[in-house]
Amino acid sequence: MAIRTKHEQEHQTWFITFTCFNWIPLFEITKSYGVVYKWIKLIADKYHIQTHAFVIMPNHVHIIVRTPDSSVDLNKIVGNGKRFMAYDLVKQLTLTNNLVILDQLSSACTQREKAKGQIHKVFEPSFDAKPIFTTAFLYQKIDYIHHNPVSGKWNLCTDFTEYPHSSAAFYYLEKKHEFVEITDYRDFWVDTDLVKPIGF
């Protein structure tokens, strides 16, 4: 059974992760990384949420955001975003006649979910959101985000700064991202810890 966590809004900076159902690389299969970019722009325009760092992997997303105040409902924003992205991903799967994946996503829906009108399970039901208290934790997560494309089983590029769906080039090469307006975390966080992200 899916467990939905209520994310308290006492903090402004968050490390958020959401994942495609069963870790299926839906963003890569459909070549739909752009749906995440649209969502990031939407939350910036509508809720004034700033993006400090991000990576869009083939089957999951990591993002560090700063909310303007405690009234922002992360559950609603991420939940609505996942529905918004799911619609586009299913549309692309349908257009390319990918019946195998569509059937897999459809079969994953419970009778209760189907009764509520859900046809495909595109994402894992819940998502992870961790408040960031210290610069040490912030640096750890930024390192993790930026090195994700070349870590573990992933071999998405030779140099992590070359991965296009990431904020790495913004910080390491001072290169503006084509689709995301990145807000430099150093404008808000005072360096009180000794450990900095690798290369900074």
C-alpha positions in Angstrom: 0.0 0.0 0.0 1.3 3.4 -0.9 2.3 5.6 2.0 1.8 9.3 1.6 3.9 11.5 3.8 2.8 14.9 5.0 5.7 17.2 4.5 5.7 19.9 7.1 6.5 23.4 5.7 8.6 24.9 8.5 11.6 25.0 6.2 12.2 26.8 2.9 14.8 24.6 1.2 14.0 21.1 0.1 15.6 18.1 -1.5 12.8 16.4 -3.5 12.8 13.1 -5.4 10.1 11.4 -7.4 10.3 8.3 -9.5 8.7 6.6 -12.5 6.6 3.5 -11.7 8.8 0.5 -11.1 11.8 2.5 -12.1 10.8 2.3 -15.8 12.9 4.9 -17.8 9.9 6.7 -19.1 11.6 10.0 -19.6 14.1 8.4 -21.9 11.7 6.0 -23.6 9.4 8.9 -24.6 12.2 11.5 -25.0 10.1 13.6 -22.7 12.6 15.4 -20.4 10.8 18.5 -21.5 7.8 17.7 -19.3 9.9 18.2 -16.2 11.2 21.5 -17.5 7.7 22.7 -18.1 6.8 21.7 -14.5 9.8 23.5 -13.1 8.8 26.7 -15.0 5.2 26.3 -13.9 6.1 26.2 -10.2 8.5 29.1 -10.6 5.8 31.3 -12.4 2.8 30.2 -10.3 4.3 29.7 -6.8 7.6 31.6 -7.0 9.5 28.4 -6.2 13.2 28.8 -7.0 15.4 25.9 -8.3 18.9 25.6 -6.8 19.9 22.3 -8.4 18.4 19.5 -10.3 18.9 16.4 -12.4 16.4 14.6 -14.7 17.4 11.0 -14.9 15.8 8.5 -17.3 13.5 7.2 -14.6 13.6 9.7 -11.7 14.1 13.4 -10.8 16.1 15.0 -8.0 15.6 18.7 -7.4 16.6 21.2 -4.7 14.1 24.0 -4.4 13.5 27.1 -2.3 9.9 28.0 -1.4 9.0 31.6 -0.8 7.2 30.9 2.5 5.6 28.3 4.7 2.2 28.5 2.9 3.4 26.5 -0.1 1.9 23.0 -0.1 4.6 20.6 -1.5 2.2 17.7 -1.5 -0.2 19.5 -3.8 2.5 21.0 -6.0 4.4 17.7 -6.6 1.2 15.7 -6.8 -0.3 18.0 -9.4 3.0 18.0 -11.2 3.2 14.3 -11.4 -0.3 14.2 -12.8 0.6 16.8 -15.4 3.7 15.0 -16.4 1.9 11.6 -16.4 -0.6 12.8 -19.0 2.2 13.9 -21.4 4.2 10.7 -20.9 1.1 8.5 -21.6 0.3 10.7 -24.6 3.8 10.1 -26.0 3.6 6.3 -25.4 0.3 6.3 -27.2 1.6 8.3 -30.2 4.5 5.9 -30.5 2.1 2.9 -30.1 4.2 1.5 -27.2 1.5 -1.0 -26.1 3.9 -3.0 -24.0 4.7 -0.2 -21.6 1.1 1.2 -21.7 -0.2 -2.3 -20.7 2.3 -2.5 -17.9 1.3 0.9 -16.5 -2.4 0.1 -16.8 -2.1 -3.3 -15.2 -0.4 -1.7 -12.2 -3.5 0.3 -11.3 -5.6 -1.2 -8.5 -9.4 -1.5 -8.8 -9.7 1.3 -6.3 -7.5 3.6 -8.5 -9.4 2.6 -11.6 -12.7 3.4 -9.9 -11.3 6.9 -9.3 -10.5 7.3 -13.0 -6.8 6.5 -13.0 -5.9 4.5 -16.1 -2.1 4.3 -15.9 0.3 4.3 -13.0 3.1 6.4 -14.4 4.9 7.4 -11.1 5.4 5.8 -7.8 2.5 7.0 -5.6 4.5 8.9 -3.0 7.6 11.1 -3.3 10.5 12.0 -1.0 11.1 15.5 0.4 13.8 16.2 2.9 14.2 19.7 4.5 17.7 21.1 4.3 19.0 22.4 7.6 22.8 22.7 7.1 25.2 23.6 4.3 26.9 20.2 4.9 23.6 18.4 4.0 23.1 20.8 1.1 26.6 20.1 -0.3 26.0 16.4 0.0 22.8 16.5 -2.0 24.2 18.8 -4.6 27.1 16.4 -5.1 24.7 13.5 -5.3 22.5 15.3 -7.9 25.4 16.4 -10.1 27.2 13.1 -10.1 24.1 10.9 -10.5 24.5 10.6 -14.3 27.9 8.9 -13.9 27.3 7.0 -10.6 26.5 3.4 -10.0 24.9 1.7 -13.0 24.6 5.0 -14.9 26.9 5.9 -17.6 25.0 8.7 -19.3 28.0 10.8 -20.1 31.8 10.9 -19.8 32.0 14.0 -17.6 29.1 14.8 -15.3 29.2 18.5 -16.3 28.3 17.4 -19.8 25.0 15.9 -18.9 22.4 18.2 -20.4 19.5 17.5 -17.9 21.3 18.8 -14.9 22.4 22.0 -13.1 26.1 20.8 -13.0 27.3 23.0 -15.8 25.7 26.1 -14.2 27.9 25.7 -11.1 31.0 24.1 -12.4 31.3 25.8 -15.8 29.3 29.0 -15.1 27.0 28.0 -18.0 23.4 29.1 -18.0 20.9 26.3 -18.5 18.8 26.4 -21.6 15.5 25.5 -20.0 15.8 26.2 -16.3 16.4 29.5 -14.5 18.7 28.3 -11.7 18.9 30.4 -8.5 22.4 30.1 -7.1 22.2 28.6 -3.6 25.2 30.7 -2.6 23.0 33.8 -2.6 21.1 32.3 0.3 23.3 29.9 2.2 26.2 31.1 4.3 29.2 28.7 4.2 29.5 27.6 7.8 30.7 24.0 7.1 34.1 22.8 6.0 32.9 20.4 3.3 32.0 21.9 0.0 30.7 20.2 -3.2 33.6 18.6 -5.2 35.1 21.2 -7.5 33.8 24.3 -5.8 
